[in-house]
Amino acid sequence: MRDTGPVWSRGDRAKAAARLMLGWIALLWLLEIADTLSGHALDDFGIVPRVPGELIDIVPASFIHFGFAHLVANTVPLLVLGFLAALGGLRRFAAVCAFVIVADGLGVWLISPAGTNTAGASGLIFGLFGYLVVTGLLLRRPLPLITAVLITAVWGGSFALGLSPTQAGVSWQAHLLGLASGVTAAFLFGPKPRSGPAPAGR
């Protein structure tokens, strides 16, 4: 996928990415405040598996959290990983996020245990992590590779723990499916390596 909008400088891209993610985080906090004031009425927008009517909650579920502790845990990784992913272009970022949210949500709806309610941005966070790491490996350019190494060093252990099925109250299914969706998105939407000049013959 190639961005076809106006050419922006790195500074312009950074400012746009920062504004987008700060606005996204502000929206999540406003929703959680509204959820608390309403007696947690918004929790109903989580995904209950294999109930046909719950399919309409696949997208809203990524914006709803079960309390402020849940939201706090997701705020910094979403802000940082979202900012880094958005530096590659807002249109590409929107496509990656939409793909991860829908694919992860459908997967949760299909395979999560019956009677559970899954919500939160962690599936998207795992997806952005997978997207950034795989994109860095595919591009093999210094900055994307350094980014992949740094985020793996900072969050790799936490993400590995998040994939464990032994944590009570944590949807490892959403995390695993989000990660898989992000890896897939890197191949579908990620920037392609630039072809170098053909070697000259002798």
C-alpha positions in Angstrom: 0.0 0.0 0.0 1.4 3.4 -1.0 0.3 6.8 0.5 -0.8 9.0 -2.4 -1.4 12.2 -0.4 0.8 15.3 -0.3 4.5 14.7 0.5 5.2 15.6 4.2 8.5 16.2 5.9 9.5 14.0 8.8 8.5 16.7 11.2 5.1 17.0 9.7 4.6 13.3 9.9 5.7 13.2 13.5 3.3 16.1 14.5 0.4 14.5 12.7 1.1 11.1 14.3 1.4 12.7 17.7 -1.8 14.6 17.4 -3.7 11.5 16.2 -2.5 9.3 19.0 -3.0 12.0 21.7 -6.6 12.4 20.4 -7.1 8.6 20.3 -5.9 8.3 24.0 -8.1 11.2 25.0 -11.1 9.5 23.4 -10.4 6.3 25.3 -10.2 8.2 28.6 -13.4 10.1 27.9 -15.2 6.9 27.1 -14.0 5.3 30.3 -15.2 8.3 32.3 -18.6 8.1 30.6 -18.6 4.3 31.3 -17.9 4.9 35.0 -20.5 7.6 35.3 -23.1 5.4 33.6 -22.5 2.5 36.0 -20.4 0.7 33.4 -23.1 0.6 30.8 -20.5 0.7 28.0 -19.1 -2.6 29.1 -22.0 -4.2 27.1 -20.1 -3.2 23.9 -17.5 -5.9 24.6 -17.6 -9.1 22.5 -19.5 -12.1 23.7 -18.5 -15.1 21.6 -20.7 -16.7 19.0 -23.8 -14.5 19.7 -24.8 -13.2 16.3 -25.9 -9.8 17.7 -22.4 -9.3 19.2 -20.8 -8.9 15.7 -21.7 -5.3 15.7 -19.5 -4.8 18.8 -16.3 -5.9 17.1 -15.1 -2.4 16.4 -16.5 -0.6 19.6 -14.9 -3.3 21.8 -11.5 -2.0 21.0 -12.4 1.4 22.5 -14.0 0.2 25.7 -12.1 -0.8 28.9 -13.1 -2.6 32.1 -12.1 0.1 34.5 -9.3 2.7 34.8 -6.6 0.1 35.8 -7.3 -1.7 32.5 -7.1 1.6 30.5 -3.9 2.7 32.3 -2.2 -0.6 31.4 -3.0 0.0 27.7 -2.4 3.8 27.5 1.4 4.0 27.2 2.0 1.0 24.8 -0.9 2.2 22.5 0.4 5.8 22.5 4.0 4.8 21.7 3.4 1.9 19.3 0.6 3.8 17.6 2.8 6.9 17.1 5.6 4.8 15.7 3.2 3.0 13.3 1.6 6.3 12.2 4.9 7.8 11.2 4.7 5.5 8.2 1.7 7.4 6.9 -1.8 8.0 8.2 -3.6 6.2 5.5 -1.5 3.1 5.9 -1.9 3.4 9.7 -5.7 3.6 9.3 -5.7 0.5 7.1 -3.5 -1.4 9.5 -5.6 -0.5 12.6 -8.9 -1.3 10.8 -7.6 -4.7 9.6 -6.3 -5.6 13.1 -9.4 -4.5 14.9 -11.8 -6.4 12.6 -9.6 -9.5 12.2 -8.9 -9.7 16.0 -12.5 -9.0 16.9 -13.8 -11.7 14.5 -11.3 -14.2 15.9 -12.3 -13.4 19.5 -16.0 -13.9 18.6 -15.2 -17.2 17.0 -12.8 -18.9 19.5 -13.0 -17.2 22.9 -14.8 -19.2 25.7 -18.6 -19.0 25.8 -20.1 -16.5 28.1 -17.0 -14.2 28.3 -16.9 -10.5 27.5 -13.8 -9.2 25.8 -13.0 -5.5 25.3 -10.0 -3.2 25.3 -7.2 -2.0 23.1 -4.7 -4.7 23.9 -5.6 -6.7 20.8 -4.7 -3.7 18.7 -1.6 -3.1 20.8 -0.4 -6.6 20.1 -1.2 -6.1 16.4 0.8 -2.9 16.2 3.7 -4.6 17.9 3.7 -7.4 15.4 3.3 -5.0 12.5 6.3 -2.9 13.6 8.6 -5.8 14.3 7.8 -7.6 11.0 8.0 -4.4 9.0 11.4 -3.6 10.5 12.6 -7.1 9.5 11.2 -6.9 6.0 12.6 -3.4 5.2 16.1 -4.1 6.6 16.7 -0.4 6.9 18.5 1.0 10.0 15.6 3.0 11.6 12.9 0.4 11.2 15.3 -2.3 12.5 16.3 -0.3 15.5 12.6 0.4 16.2 11.9 -3.3 16.1 14.8 -4.1 18.4 13.9 -1.4 20.9 10.2 -2.2 21.2 11.0 -5.9 21.5 13.5 -5.1 24.3 11.0 -2.9 26.1 7.8 -4.9 25.7 8.8 -8.3 24.4 8.6 -9.9 27.9 5.3 -8.4 28.7 3.8 -9.4 25.3 5.1 -13.0 25.8 3.4 -13.1 29.2 0.2 -11.7 27.6 0.1 -14.7 25.4 0.0 -17.1 28.3 -3.3 -18.9 28.9 -2.7 -19.1 32.6 -3.5 -15.4 33.5 -7.0 -15.1 35.0 -9.1 -12.4 33.5 -6.8 -11.8 30.5 -7.9 -12.7 27.0 -4.8 -14.5 25.6 -6.9 -15.2 22.5 -7.3 -11.5 21.8 -3.6 -11.0 22.3 -2.6 -13.9 20.1 -5.1 -13.0 17.3 -4.1 -9.4 17.5 -0.4 -10.3 17.1 -1.2 -12.6 14.1 -3.3 -9.9 12.5 -0.5 -7.3 12.9 2.0 -9.7 11.3 -0.4 -10.2 8.4 -1.0 -6.5 8.1 2.8 -6.0 7.7 2.7 -8.1 4.5 -0.5 -6.6 3.3 -0.1 -2.9 4.0 3.5 -2.4 5.1 6.0 -0.3 3.1 7.9 -2.4 0.6 11.7 -2.5 0.5 13.2 -0.2 -2.0 14.8 -1.9 -4.9 18.4 -0.9 -5.4 20.0 -0.4 -8.8 20.7 -3.5 -10.9 24.3 -4.6 -10.6 26.4 -3.6 -13.6 27.8 -6.4 -15.7 31.5 -6.7 -16.6 
